Amino acid sequence: MESHVIRCARYARISFDKAGDEHGVTNQLADQQRVADSRGFVIVRTEVDNDISALNGKHRPGYEAVMAAAARGRSK
């Protein structure tokens, strides 16, 4: 049986980081890594939008980068 690698991106966002320490997004990324590892996925891209609210269509460069890369079928 031929096996193939499932490549994925991970994205983390916190609307408000009062302390400015990126603790929330760091926890999200760690959780995503555990899930990817347990499923045999290879994370090829990581993007973070820390302290950026998604409310009212605010610019989220990390999210936009992940979505653009997915549309191109690329990791970069």
C-alpha positions in Angstrom: 0.0 0.0 0.0 1.4 3.4 -1.0 1.4 6.0 1.8 1.3 9.7 1.3 2.1 12.6 3.5 -0.7 15.0 4.4 0.7 18.5 4.5 -1.2 21.1 6.4 -0.9 24.7 7.7 -1.7 25.9 11.2 -3.1 29.2 12.1 -3.5 30.8 15.5 -5.3 34.0 16.5 -6.1 35.8 19.7 -8.3 39.0 19.5 -6.8 40.6 22.6 -3.5 39.9 24.2 -3.6 42.1 27.3 -0.2 40.8 28.6 1.4 40.9 25.1 3.1 37.6 25.8 1.5 35.5 23.0 0.5 32.9 25.6 -2.8 32.2 23.9 -1.5 31.7 20.4 1.4 29.6 21.7 -1.1 27.3 23.4 -3.2 27.0 20.2 -0.1 26.1 18.1 1.0 23.5 20.7 -2.5 21.9 20.5 -2.5 22.0 16.7 1.0 20.3 16.7 -0.3 17.5 19.0 -3.3 16.9 16.7 -1.2 16.9 13.6 1.3 14.5 15.1 -1.4 12.1 16.3 -2.8 12.0 12.8 0.4 11.8 10.9 0.1 15.2 9.3 3.1 17.3 8.5 2.8 21.0 9.3 4.5 23.0 6.5 3.3 26.5 7.4 2.5 28.4 10.5 0.9 31.8 10.7 -0.1 33.8 13.7 -2.2 36.9 14.1 -1.7 37.8 17.8 -3.8 40.6 19.3 -5.8 41.1 16.1 -9.6 41.0 16.3 -11.5 39.4 13.4 -14.5 41.7 14.2 -15.6 44.1 11.5 -13.3 42.6 8.8 -10.0 43.8 10.2 -6.9 42.9 8.2 -5.4 39.5 9.4 -2.2 39.0 7.4 -1.5 35.5 8.8 -4.9 34.3 7.9 -4.7 35.8 4.5 -1.3 34.2 3.9 -2.6 30.7 4.8 -5.6 31.1 2.6 -3.6 32.4 -0.3 -1.1 29.5 0.0 -3.9 27.0 0.2 -5.5 28.4 -2.9 -2.1 28.1 -4.7 -1.6 24.6 -3.3 1.7 25.8 -1.8 3.3 25.9 1.6 5.0 29.2 0.9 
